[in-house]
Amino acid sequence: MALAPAAAHADKARDTLVYASDTEAENVGPYHNNVREGVIIARHAFDNLIFHDLATGKYEPQLATDWTWVDPQTLDLTIRKGVTFHNGDPLTADDVVFTLNWAVSPEAKVVTKQNVAWIKSAEKIGDDKVRIHLNGPFPAAIEYLSGPVVIYPQKYFEKVGLDGFAKAPVGSGPYKITAVTPGKGVTMEKNTSYWKGSPLGQPSIGKLVFRIIPDQETQIAELMTGGVDWIWRVQADQAKQLGAVPNLTVLAAETMRVGFLQLDAQGVSPGSEPLKDVRVRQAIAYAIDRKAMLDNLVRGGARLMNSACFIDQFGCTDKGVPRYDYDPAKAKKLLAEAGYPNGFSIDLYAYREREYAEAVIGYLDAVGIKAKLNFLKYGAMREMARAGKTPITFQTWGSFSVADASAFTGVWFKGDADDRARDQQVTDMLKKADTTVETEARLAAYAEALKVIAERAYLVPLFSYSSNYAFTSDLVFSSQPDELPRFFQARWK
């Protein structure tokens, strides 16, 4: 990459922040998207009932001015008055009740069921009062209400339907979506009527333009010539080079995202028969030099992960969990014991950081496993995995930025569409962990489940992801560990 001084960024003059990423949100409606780009858009266009202050760890009022646990399965909230949606409709308790009941209804077909599966129903118990009935005790409910659970406008949604809402979403957040262009991106404008006193603050920048640019070299070229103002997931070597470019700022930070190999332990996908043997799955874990990948490819403060969760989430622990340190000789021995002394051929599917997937394939090849890379867009890969067609899937998961192990482990092991193990014992253990109210007992329940998952090697945890951000020095921007760039808090110098 030839480095030259960056051109002047004209977008500051137009009060327009152009940011780019390589992945398109399949659906801008928050309940029908589980890619990070869609999560970011949702946090700008929609409000939550509760706000989680990462700096203090405290939960504060947002759309709900207060909340009270009636009992472990009943939560009452008071809904803030004076908030309006982007189309001018007032946000009321009726919208909250509608959204929650719709999200758990069969017709909603929410993409990540774990986000709302704890909700049984909601009812209006007063002019501004809402009661949420839970399916069972769920101590993480407040965390979910501060994250993936957002509020829709009932009248507008019922008028346009799910498809219409995806094309023209309406929320109540600091930015309103003004255009959704498939294959190109999303445009948002500052909500000048955003309610005063929001813990998100008042947005400063007038317009946000999200551009889809699949190739990172093109992203970098656009950044250096002023076509875009902000990019992320810059490879470590390129980030170092960009740090020397005048008028650009580079930040590096660990995120909650974890990369892992999901193994078809049921053996239902084509060519996955060997994966039914736990020794083969363990061999795959021993075959990969995760430390070398971390040091040479990932970098930026990322850490090795040994459990099926992000280590800083509540409930996540790697104490007592089996470790699979790099040991190719042990991997070969296990393969031979399982009846594969010469290895076997298999397909591996991935959707991002191709170089990471290729490194994994190299390590597997060294112990005799010939893996063929199938590199797809995320939506296509996810649907193939859910249909039982991917033997090994290189997954990443950012937990919707929910700081609770249920948002990671529960997604992959509680019998829903993404569960490739279908181990009822593990599912039961996680249901117990999710619904245990007493803190120490809940932590112990998660520890037990995580140990079993690791022993049976249903997935191979690799590492947390670091994210390198590069942006014009005209921009005041700070990163957060939850992988949510907060452009509503950014401003021009």
C-alpha positions in Angstrom: 0.0 0.0 0.0 1.6 3.3 -1.1 1.1 5.9 1.5 0.5 9.5 0.7 -1.0 12.5 2.6 -4.7 12.1 2.9 -6.8 14.5 0.9 -9.0 17.1 2.6 -12.2 15.5 3.9 -15.0 17.6 2.4 -17.7 15.9 4.4 -17.0 17.9 7.5 -18.1 21.0 5.6 -21.3 19.2 4.6 -21.8 17.9 8.2 -21.9 14.4 6.8 -20.0 11.5 8.3 -19.5 8.7 5.7 -18.5 5.4 7.3 -17.8 2.1 5.5 -17.9 -1.6 6.3 -17.7 -4.8 4.3 -21.0 -6.4 5.3 -24.5 -5.4 4.5 -27.3 -5.7 7.1 -29.8 -8.2 5.7 -32.7 -6.3 7.2 -32.5 -2.9 8.9 -35.3 -4.0 11.3 -33.4 -4.9 14.5 -35.3 -8.1 15.2 -34.5 -9.5 11.7 -30.8 -8.9 11.6 -27.8 -10.4 13.5 -24.8 -8.8 11.7 -22.9 -6.1 13.5 -23.6 -3.5 10.9 -27.3 -3.8 11.5 -26.8 -3.7 15.3 -25.0 -0.4 14.9 -27.7 1.1 12.8 -30.3 -0.1 15.3 -28.5 1.7 18.2 -28.7 4.9 16.3 -32.3 4.7 15.1 -34.0 3.0 18.0 -34.3 3.5 21.7 -34.1 0.9 24.5 -36.2 0.8 27.6 -33.1 0.8 29.8 -29.6 2.3 29.4 -26.5 0.4 30.4 -23.7 2.8 31.4 -20.5 0.9 30.5 -18.4 3.4 32.5 -20.2 2.8 35.8 -21.8 -0.6 35.1 -25.1 0.8 36.2 -28.5 0.6 34.5 -30.3 3.9 34.1 -33.7 5.1 32.8 -34.2 5.5 29.0 -37.7 4.9 27.6 -38.6 3.4 31.0 -38.2 6.0 33.8 -38.3 3.2 36.4 -38.8 -0.5 36.8 -39.6 -2.8 39.6 -39.5 -6.6 40.0 -42.8 -7.7 41.3 -41.4 -11.3 41.6 -38.7 -13.2 39.7 -41.0 -13.6 36.7 -42.8 -10.3 36.6 -41.3 -6.9 35.8 -43.2 -3.6 35.9 -42.0 -0.5 34.0 -43.1 3.1 33.8 -42.9 4.4 30.2 -41.5 7.9 29.7 -44.0 10.5 28.4 -43.1 13.1 25.7 -41.1 10.8 23.4 -42.0 10.8 19.7 -41.1 8.4 16.9 -39.5 9.8 13.8 -42.8 10.0 12.0 -44.3 12.2 14.7 -46.3 9.5 16.5 -46.1 9.6 20.3 -44.3 6.6 21.9 -46.6 5.1 24.5 -47.1 2.1 26.7 -49.2 0.6 23.9 -46.1 0.6 21.5 -44.1 -1.2 24.2 -46.7 -3.8 24.8 -47.2 -4.3 21.0 -43.5 -4.6 20.3 -42.8 -7.2 23.0 -45.9 -9.3 22.2 -45.2 -9.2 18.5 -41.5 -10.1 19.0 -42.4 -13.4 20.8 -45.2 -14.3 18.4 -44.6 -17.1 15.8 -45.2 -14.7 12.9 -42.4 -12.4 13.9 -39.7 -15.1 13.2 -37.0 -13.1 15.1 -33.6 -14.1 13.8 -31.9 -14.5 17.2 -34.6 -16.0 19.5 -32.4 -15.9 22.6 -32.9 -12.1 22.7 -36.6 -12.4 23.4 -37.3 -16.0 24.3 -37.3 -15.1 28.0 -40.4 -13.0 27.4 -43.8 -14.7 27.8 -46.0 -11.6 27.2 -46.5 -8.0 28.0 -49.6 -6.1 29.2 -50.6 -2.5 29.8 -51.6 -2.0 33.5 -51.9 1.8 33.5 -51.7 4.8 31.2 -47.9 4.7 31.3 -47.4 1.3 33.0 -46.3 -1.9 31.3 -46.0 -5.4 33.0 -43.7 -7.9 31.4 -44.4 -11.6 32.2 -41.3 -13.8 31.9 -41.3 -17.5 30.9 -39.3 -18.1 34.1 -36.8 -16.3 36.3 -34.2 -14.6 34.0 -31.8 -12.3 35.9 -30.3 -11.0 32.7 -33.6 -9.4 31.6 -32.5 -5.9 32.4 -29.3 -6.4 30.3 -31.4 -7.5 27.3 -33.8 -4.6 27.7 -30.8 -2.3 27.4 -29.5 -4.0 24.2 -31.2 -6.0 21.5 -34.8 -5.3 22.7 -35.9 -2.0 21.0 -39.4 -0.4 20.6 -41.4 -0.2 17.4 -44.2 2.2 16.5 -47.4 0.0 16.6 -49.6 2.0 14.2 -46.8 2.5 11.6 -45.6 -1.1 11.7 -49.2 -2.5 11.4 -49.7 -0.2 8.4 -46.6 -1.1 6.4 -45.9 -4.6 7.6 -42.6 -6.4 8.1 -41.4 -5.9 4.5 -42.4 -2.2 4.5 -40.7 -1.6 7.8 -37.4 -3.1 6.5 -37.5 -0.6 3.6 -38.4 2.4 5.7 -37.8 1.8 9.4 -39.1 4.2 12.0 -37.7 4.4 15.5 -37.3 7.0 18.2 -33.5 7.2 18.4 -31.0 10.0 17.9 -30.9 9.4 14.1 -33.7 8.7 11.7 -33.2 6.4 8.7 -33.9 8.3 5.5 -32.9 5.8 2.8 -32.1 2.1 2.6 -30.5 1.1 -0.6 -29.8 -2.6 -1.0 -26.2 -3.4 -1.9 -25.1 0.2 -1.3 -25.9 1.3 2.2 -28.1 3.3 4.6 -28.5 7.1 5.1 -29.5 8.6 8.5 -30.1 12.2 9.5 -30.0 13.8 12.9 -33.3 13.6 14.8 -33.7 17.3 15.7 -36.7 16.4 17.9 -34.8 13.8 19.9 -36.0 13.8 23.5 -34.1 15.9 26.0 -32.3 14.2 28.8 -31.6 11.0 26.9 -28.6 9.2 28.4 -27.3 8.9 24.8 -27.0 12.6 24.6 -28.0 14.9 21.7 -26.5 14.0 18.3 -24.0 16.5 16.9 -23.3 15.4 13.3 -26.1 16.2 10.9 -26.0 13.1 8.6 -24.6 9.6 8.7 -24.0 7.7 5.5 -23.2 4.0 5.8 -21.5 2.6 2.6 -21.0 -1.1 1.8 -17.4 -1.5 0.5 -16.5 -5.3 0.5 -12.8 -4.8 -0.3 -10.7 -3.4 2.4 -8.1 -2.0 0.0 -10.8 0.0 -1.6 -12.0 1.2 1.8 -8.4 2.4 2.6 -8.1 4.1 -0.7 -11.4 5.9 -0.1 -10.4 6.9 3.4 -7.1 8.4 2.1 -8.7 10.3 -0.7 -11.7 11.6 1.3 -14.4 9.4 0.0 -15.1 8.0 3.4 -14.4 9.3 6.9 -14.3 6.2 9.0 -13.5 2.5 8.5 -12.8 -0.4 10.9 -11.5 -4.0 11.0 -8.4 -2.8 9.4 -5.7 -5.5 9.3 -3.0 -5.0 11.9 -0.2 -4.3 9.4 -2.3 -1.8 7.4 -3.4 -0.1 10.6 0.3 0.5 11.5 0.9 2.0 8.1 -2.2 4.2 8.3 -1.1 5.5 11.7 1.8 7.3 9.9 -0.5 9.1 7.4 -1.1 12.7 8.1 -4.7 13.7 8.9 -5.7 10.2 9.9 -6.2 8.7 13.4 -5.9 5.0 14.2 -7.3 3.3 17.3 -7.1 -0.3 18.3 -9.2 -2.0 20.9 -10.5 -5.5 21.9 -14.1 -6.2 21.3 -16.6 -8.7 22.7 -16.6 -10.6 19.4 -15.2 -14.2 19.6 -14.1 -16.3 16.7 -14.7 -20.0 16.9 -15.1 -23.2 14.9 -18.5 -24.7 15.1 -18.4 -28.5 14.5 -21.3 -30.6 13.3 -21.2 -33.1 16.1 -24.4 -34.8 14.9 -22.7 -35.6 11.6 -25.7 -34.6 9.5 -23.9 -32.4 6.9 -22.2 -33.9 3.9 -18.8 -35.3 4.8 -19.1 -34.7 8.5 -19.3 -38.3 9.7 -15.8 -38.1 11.4 -17.0 -35.2 13.6 -19.4 -37.5 15.4 -16.4 -38.9 17.3 -15.3 -36.6 20.2 -11.7 -37.6 19.6 -11.8 -36.1 16.1 -13.3 -32.9 17.4 -10.7 -32.7 20.1 -8.0 -33.4 17.5 -9.2 -30.4 15.6 -8.9 -28.3 18.7 -5.3 -29.5 19.4 -4.3 -29.0 15.8 -4.7 -25.2 15.7 -2.0 -22.8 16.9 -4.3 -20.2 18.3 -1.5 -18.3 20.0 0.4 -17.9 16.7 -2.8 -16.7 15.0 -3.4 -14.2 17.8 0.2 -12.9 17.7 0.6 -12.7 13.9 -2.9 -12.1 12.5 -5.2 -10.7 15.2 -3.2 -8.6 17.6 -4.5 -5.3 19.0 -5.2 -6.5 22.5 -7.2 -9.6 21.6 -7.1 -12.6 23.9 -7.2 -16.4 23.6 -10.6 -17.8 24.5 -11.0 -21.2 26.1 -14.8 -21.3 26.8 -17.9 -20.9 24.6 -18.4 -17.2 25.6 -16.6 -13.9 25.9 -14.5 -14.1 29.1 -15.8 -10.8 30.5 -19.5 -11.6 30.2 -21.3 -12.4 33.4 -21.3 -16.1 33.9 -18.4 -16.8 31.5 -15.4 -18.6 33.0 -12.6 -20.8 31.9 -11.8 -22.2 35.3 -12.0 -25.9 35.3 -12.5 -25.9 31.5 -10.3 -28.2 29.5 -7.5 -26.4 27.5 -6.6 -27.4 24.0 -3.1 -26.0 23.7 -1.4 -26.4 20.3 -0.2 -30.1 20.1 -0.2 -31.5 16.6 1.3 -34.8 17.8 -1.6 -35.3 20.1 -4.0 -34.3 17.4 -2.6 -37.0 15.1 -2.7 -39.6 17.9 -6.4 -38.9 18.5 -7.2 -39.1 14.8 -5.5 -42.5 14.6 -7.4 -43.7 17.7 -10.6 -42.6 16.0 -9.8 -44.6 12.9 -8.4 -41.8 10.8 -4.6 -42.3 10.8 -4.3 -40.7 7.4 -6.9 -38.0 8.1 -9.9 -37.2 5.9 -11.3 -34.5 3.7 -14.0 -32.0 4.8 -15.5 -28.7 4.0 -14.9 -25.5 6.1 -17.2 -22.5 5.7 -16.3 -18.9 6.6 -17.6 -15.4 5.9 -15.0 -12.9 7.1 -11.2 -12.5 7.7 -10.4 -15.0 5.0 -6.8 -15.1 6.2 -7.9 -16.5 9.5 -9.8 -19.3 7.8 -6.9 -20.0 5.6 -4.6 -20.3 8.6 -6.9 -22.8 10.2 -6.9 -24.8 7.0 -3.1 -24.9 7.1 -3.0 -26.2 10.6 -5.6 -28.9 9.9 -3.7 -29.9 6.8 -0.6 -30.4 8.9 -2.3 -33.2 10.9 -3.9 -34.8 7.8 -7.3 -33.1 7.6 -7.8 -31.7 4.1 -10.2 -28.9 4.5 -11.7 -27.1 1.5 -12.6 -23.4 2.1 -16.1 -22.2 1.1 -16.1 -18.4 1.5 -19.7 -17.0 1.5 -21.6 -13.9 2.6 -22.8 -14.3 6.2 -26.5 -14.7 5.5 -25.9 -17.5 3.0 -23.4 -19.2 5.4 -25.8 -18.9 8.3 -28.7 -20.5 6.4 -26.6 -23.3 5.2 -25.4 -24.0 8.7 -28.9 -23.9 10.0 -29.9 -26.3 7.3 -27.2 -28.8 8.4 -25.0 -28.4 5.4 -21.7 -27.1 6.9 -19.4 -29.6 8.6 -17.1 -27.0 10.0 -18.2 -23.4 10.3 -15.8 -20.5 11.2 -18.3 -18.4 13.2 -17.8 -15.1 15.0 -20.3 -13.8 17.5 -20.5 -10.4 19.3 -23.4 -11.3 21.5 -25.4 -8.3 20.4 -23.1 -6.5 22.9 -25.0 -8.2 25.8 -22.7 -8.6 28.8 -24.1 -11.9 29.9 -23.1 -15.4 28.9 -26.6 -16.3 27.9 -26.2 -14.1 24.9 -23.4 -16.2 23.6 -23.6 -19.8 25.0 -27.4 -19.9 24.9 -27.5 -19.0 21.2 -25.4 -22.0 20.2 -26.5 -24.6 22.7 -30.2 -24.2 23.7 -31.8 -26.1 20.9 -32.5 -23.2 18.6 -31.7 -22.9 14.9 -27.9 -22.3 15.5 -27.4 -25.3 17.8 -25.4 -27.9 15.9 -24.7 -30.2 18.9 -28.3 -30.8 20.0 -27.1 -32.1 23.4 -30.1 -32.1 25.6 -28.0 -32.3 28.8 -26.2 -29.1 27.8 -29.4 -27.4 26.9 -30.9 -28.3 30.3 -27.8 -27.1 32.1 -27.9 -23.7 30.3 -31.6 -23.3 30.9 -30.9 -23.8 34.6 -28.0 -21.3 34.5 -30.1 -18.7 32.7 -33.0 -18.9 35.2 -31.1 -19.2 38.4 -31.6 -16.1 40.5 -29.0 -16.5 43.2 -25.7 -15.2 41.8 -23.2 -17.8 43.0 -25.5 -20.7 42.0 -25.9 -19.1 38.6 -22.2 -18.8 38.1 -21.7 -22.4 39.2 -24.3 -23.6 36.7 -22.6 -21.8 33.8 -19.2 -23.2 34.8 -20.6 -26.7 34.8 -22.2 -26.3 31.3 -19.1 -24.6 29.9 -16.9 -27.5 31.1 -19.1 -30.1 29.5 -19.2 -28.1 26.2 -15.4 -28.0 26.2 -14.9 -31.6 27.1 -17.1 -32.7 24.3 -15.5 -30.2 21.9 -18.7 -29.1 20.3 -17.0 -25.8 19.3 -13.4 -24.7 19.3 -13.0 -21.2 20.8 -10.2 -19.3 19.2 -9.8 -15.7 20.3 -11.6 -12.4 20.9 -11.4 -9.9 18.1 -9.6 -6.7 18.2 -10.8 -3.9 16.0 -8.6 -1.3 14.3 -10.4 1.9 13.6 -9.1 4.4 11.1 -10.7 7.8 10.5 -10.2 11.4 9.6 -8.5 13.4 12.3 -11.3 16.0 11.8 -13.5 13.6 13.8 -13.7 13.2 17.6 -14.4 9.5 18.0 -13.8 7.1 20.9 -14.2 3.3 20.8 -16.0 1.1 23.3 -15.4 -2.6 24.2 -18.9 -3.7 23.1 -18.1 -3.2 19.4 -20.6 -0.4 19.0 -19.3 2.7 17.5 -21.4 5.5 18.9 -21.6 8.1 16.1 -24.3 9.9 18.1 -21.5 10.8 20.5 -19.0 11.8 17.8 -18.4 15.3 16.6 -16.3 17.4 14.3 -13.3 19.3 15.6 
